[in-house]
Amino acid sequence: MKNVELKNRDLDVLWHPCTQMKDHETLPLIPIKKAHGVYLEDFEKNRYIDAISSWWVNMFGHTNEYINTKIKEQLDTLEHVILAGFTHEQVVRLSERLVALTPEGLEKCFYSDNGSSAVEVALKMSYHAHKNDANKEKNIFVSLTNSYHGETIGALSVGDVELYKDTYEPLLLSTIQTPVPEDMTLESAEAAADAFEKLCAEKADKISALILEPLIQGAGYMHMYHPRYLVLVREICTKYNVHLIADEVMVGFGRTGKLFACEHANITPDFLVLSKGLTGGYLPLSVVLTRNEIYQKFYCDYSEHKAFLHSHSYTGNALACSAANATLDIFENENIIEKNKHTAKYMGEKLQKFKTLKNVASIRQTGMVCVVELQGYDAKERVGLKVYRYGLDHGVLLRPLGHIIYFMPPYVITHEEIDIMMEVAYSAICTL
């Protein structure tokens, strides 16, 4: 009865994100009592494999013993302190490690609370850096078609999600979209880069930055493209004095097969945006890493009015930073990137089975992200919701993006658990 009781109490007082609440007249909420590893468990002891890492955040399983211990240790020492005029060991250590781990040349860390906020930081920092540099007024941002960067006003503005733009367009910043590579081929990467260079040749004096999700557009139906595109746009941005913002909120920390997606192209962006997996999925934290060259454009006497104007109350929170440091410890001590290669290979082998289904248009994979794209369905059929329901009924949390079924589990998933996850999704698609 606890499940029913909690569901009813919830519906009395909560408004859930990314949800049409009317759906819950027929689609029951799932109250989770506890979680461990890849499993979520409700109050009636039903268990669900978390195939989406609880919105792409969980790295090393729920209630990970090591991360738990480190947070508890920190809790008895310092929970939070203002980061303006003060500092603490966890945030300094985390920053030192991120500077060492991220692409060469990123040397300063600016913290905020979540991915959308970090995108806002990068946008403002880019615009302000140009303004401080001989008072250049470069107030146009360019993003890729089909992109998503968050849901605050600035982050929405540089995204290209039709539903959001239709609804909130009067509130949004003026931005330009340049074509994303059509597929994962080298040819499409080069064609898209050519289109971006033509745009820069025409408007570079007004363009502040290009923002993109390297290799995988998460909410953009897990669209994937070739690393060559990153190489080419890095060169173009440098040529035209346009900043490159790499939004690795989703793809960072090993999802693509390397610690950071930019490593596949061996490039350094001007701004690297990180969140989600930064704390292993435990606590809200995000960071923007940038170059010393950009940092120096803000370094001045107070009277010059060049200081960066941005703050969050919980910036550099000590508990969140302790979770992030624990997460980096696991990467460092357990050779996770190498282990993930074997897990990804196994997931890829299991993914091949889906190609035999007539209602599957294609499959694709980048590292620890696998995708099945369905075909032959109208959006009004809400085919993804049917797969979601089937998954819950059979012990797997799948949360499709429309007609896109994807798998992004915690890295601790076993082969046996991958078998269950894939088989449930396969059966769900067979019943459509």
N, C-alpha and C positions, 0 to 999 in steps of 0.2 A: 504493500500500500504506500510505502514511502515514495516510490516513483510518481504515483498519481498525485499524492499530496503536494510534492515539490513542484510538479508541473503546474498545478492549479495556482499555487502561491506565486510562481514565476509570472504567469500570464496576467495576474492581477497588478503587477508592479513593473515589469520589465518591458523594454522595447529593444529587440535584438538587432545587431548589425547585419547588413546585407540580407535582409529578410523581409518578405511580405508577411506580416504577422497574421493575416487572414488564413494563410496556409496552415497555421497550427490549429485550425478548427478540425482538420482531418489528418494532419501530419504531427504525430506526438513529439514533443520535446524529449530529449534523452537526458535525464539528470545523472550526472556522473558523481559517484561517491569517492572513487579512488582510481589511481592509475599507476602502472608500473611497466617499464620496458615499452613495448609497442602497444600494450593493451590499456584500454579504458574500461572501467567496470561500473555499472549502474547499481542502484540499491537493491535490485532483484538478482544480482550476481550474473547478469548478462555481460559478456565481454565483447569488445570490438577492437579489431586491429586498426590502429591509427595510420591509415595509408597515406594521409596528407600532412602528417607531422603537425596536426592542430594549426592549420593555416600556415604551414611551411616554416614553423619556428623551431620545432623540436629536433635536436641533433642526436642526442645520446640516450634517448628513452626517457619516459616519465619517471619522476622520483629517483633520478640517478643518484646512487649512494655517494659518489665522490662530490658532485656538485652540491648535494644536500649538506654534506659535512662542511664544506667551505663557506656556504651561506650562514650556517649555524654558528661557525666560529666568528664570522664577521659581525653577526647580530649582537654578540656580547662585547664587541669592541667599539663599533661606530656604525650607526644605521644611515645617517645622512648629515651632511654639512653643506652650507652654502659654498659654491665653487667660485664666487666672486671674492677675491682677496684671501681665500683659504684653499687648501688642497689636502689630499690624503694619500696614503700609500697605495691603495688599490687603483685609483685612477691614474697615478703616475706610472705604476708598473704596467697597467693595461696599455697606456699610450706608448710606452717604450716598446712593448711587444708588437703592437700594431704597426708602428713605424718600421720595425725590423722585418715584419712578415709581408707587408703589402708591397706593391710594385715600387721599385727604386725611385726616389725623388719625392715621395710623400712623407713629409716630416713634421707636420703639425696636426693635432687632433682637436676638433670642436664637437662637444657632446650635446645631444638633445635626447628626447624621450621615445621617439618612434620613427618609423620610416618616412611618413609624410612630413613630419617636422624637419627631419634631416634634409629632405629634398628642398624644403623651403629655405633652410640655411644655405645650401649650395647655390640656389638661385640668387638669393640676396647677396651672398658673398661674391659671386661672379659679377653681378651688376655693379656692386659697390667698388670692386677692385678696378674695373674699367673706369669708373667715375673718379677714383682717386689717382688714376694714371692719366695725368694731363686733362682731367675733367672730360673724359670721353663718355658721351651719352649713348650707351649701347643697351637698349631696353627691349630687344626682341629675343625670345628664346625659341630654339628649334628643337623639335622632338620627332620621333619616328611615327609614321602611321601605325595604327593598331597598338599604340603604347599605353602603359598605365604606370603612374608614379605616385599614387596616393589620392586622398580625398579631402585634404584641406584645399583652400581656394587656389593657391599657387600651384600645388601639386596637380590638382585637377586641370588647371590651365594648360600644363605641358603634356597631359595625357591625351589620348585620342579614342576615348570610349564614347560612342555615339549617344548612349542613354544619358550619361552625365552631361555631355555638352548640350543636348537638347533641353535638359531640365534647367541647368545652371548657367547657361551661356551669358546672360546679362551680367553675371558676377565675375566672369573670368577675365584673366589677363589676355591680351592679344598675343597669339603665338603662331608659329608656322610649323607645319608638318612636312617632313621630307620622307620619301618612300623607304620603307623597311625592305631589305632583301626578300624577294618572293619566297625563297626556299633555302635549303642548306647548301646549294651549289656555289662554286666559285664565281660562275658567270653572273648570278643574281647579286652577289656581293659587290662585284665590280660595277654593275649597272646602277645599283642604288648609290654607290659612292660617287659615281659620275653625276647623278642628279643632285646630290648634296653640294658638290663642287660648283655646279652651275648656279645654285642658289647663293653660295658664298661669293662668287664672282660678282653677283648683282647687288647683294645686300650686306656684305660682311661688315661694313662700317656701322651698321645698326644692330648686328647680331652679337649678343653677349656670349651665348653658349649653346652647344648641342648637348642635350641630355638623352641618354639611351640606357636600355637594359642590355648588358652584354650577353649575347648568344641566345638567350631565352626571354621572350616577352611573357611574363607570368600570367597576369590576368587577361592578356591578349591571346587567350586560347592556347597558351604554351607554344606559340610560334617560335621556331628555331632558325638560326641562320649561321653562315660560315664565319669563322674568326677573321678571315681576310678583310671583312668589312671594317673591323675595328682598326686594323693596321692602316687602311686607307683613310678613314675619317680622322685618325690621329694626325696623319700627315697634312690633311687639308686644314684641320683646325689650327695647327701650328703655322701653316703658310698664311692664313688669313687673320691671325690674331683673334681667334674664337676659342673660348674655353671648351674643354670636353669634360662633361660630368658623367661618370659611370655610376649608375644606380644599381648597386649589387645587393640591395636589400633582400631579394629572394635568392639570387644565384651565388652570393658569397658563402664562404665557409664550406667549400667542398661539394656543393650541389652539382657542379658541372664536371667534376673529375679532377680539378685542381683547386687549391685553396681559394683562389679568386679567379673569376671568369676572365679578367683581363690578361691573366698569365697565358692563356691559350694563344694570344696574339703578341705577347711580350711587349705590351705597351704600358705607359703610365698616363692615366688621365690627370687632368688638373684638379679634379675633385672626385673622391671616391666615397660613396654613400653606403653605409653598412647599418644593419639592424637585424631583426628577426633572429637568426641563428647566433648572433653575437653573444647572447647570454645562454645559449643552449636551449632557448625556449622558456626560460624561467621568469624573467623580469623585463619590463620595458626599458630599453636603452638603445640609443643610436649614436652614430658618430660620422662626421665628415672629415676625411683626411685631405689635406691640400699641401701644396708646395711652399717652401720658405719664400720663394719669389713673390707669391701672392700674399702671404703673411706680412711681408715687409711693406706692402702698399698701405697697410693699416697702422703701421708702427710709427708713432709720431708724438709730439707734444700735445697735451690735451686741447690747447687753444686752436689746433689745426682742424678739428672736427672730422677726423678721418677714421676714428675708431669704429669697429664693426658693431652694429646696433642689433643685438639679438640675445635673448636669454630665456631660460626655462627654470622654474623653481627646483626641479629635481635633476638638473644637469649633473652628470657624473656621480649619480647616486652610489654610495659605497656598497650597498647590498648588491645592486645590479652589476657593478664593476667586479665584485668578488665572484659572482656567477660567471661573468665573462672570462675572468682569469682562470677559473676552474675549467671552463670549456676549452680554452687554449692549452691548458695543461694536458687535457685528454688528447687533443690533436697531436701535441708534442710527444707525449709519452707512449702512445699506443699506435703510432704510425697509421693514422686513420685514412689518409689519402690513399695509401697503398692497399689497405684492406677494402676500401670502397671500390677499387678497381675490380676486385673479385666479385663483390656483391652486385655491382652494376653489370658485369658480364653475365651473371646468372639471371638477373632481371631481364636483360636483353634477350637471352635465350628463351625465356618463358613468354616474352612479348611476341615472338614469331608466330605463335599459335593463332593470334587474333587476325592475322592476314587471311586466314581461310574463310572468315565470315563475310557473307555478302553485304551486310550493312556496315562494314568497316571500310572506310575510304583509304586510310593509311595508318601506319604506325611510325613513330620516331623516338629517338632517345638522345639525350646529352647527359653523360655521367649518370647521376642518381635520379634523373628525371625521365620517366617513360610515359608515352602518350599513345592513346588509341583515339583516332578521329572517326566518328560515325558519319554515315551519309544516308540520305533519303528521308530525312525528317524535317518537318516544319517546326519553327521555333515555338509555335503555340502548343505543340504536342508535349513540350517540356520533358524530352526524353531523358535528360540528365537527372531530373527529379525521380523518374522511375528507377534508374540505376541506383540512385542514392537510397531509395526505400528498400530495394532488393538487398543492397549491401548491408543495411542495418538489420534486416531480418535474418541475415546469414552471418552476422558477426564481423563485418568489415565497414569501417568508416570511409566511404568514397564520397567526395563532394565534387561532382563534375562541373566543368565550365561549359554550360549549354550542352553541345554535342561532343565535347571533348572529355574523355575519361583519362585521368592521369594518375600516376603513382609517384609519390614523393615521400617515402616512409623514413622514420628515424634510421640512422646508420646502424643501429644495433639489431636490426631485423635479421632473422635467421632464414636459411633457405626454406625450411619447412613453413615458416610464416609467409614468405614470398609465395610459395605454392598456394597457400590458402587464399591470400589476397588476390592473386591473379585468377585463380579458378572461380572465385565468387564473382569477380568482374566479368569473366568470360561467360559464365552462366547467366548473369544479369543481361548481357547483350544478346544472348541466344533467346531470351524470353520476350524481347521487344517485338 
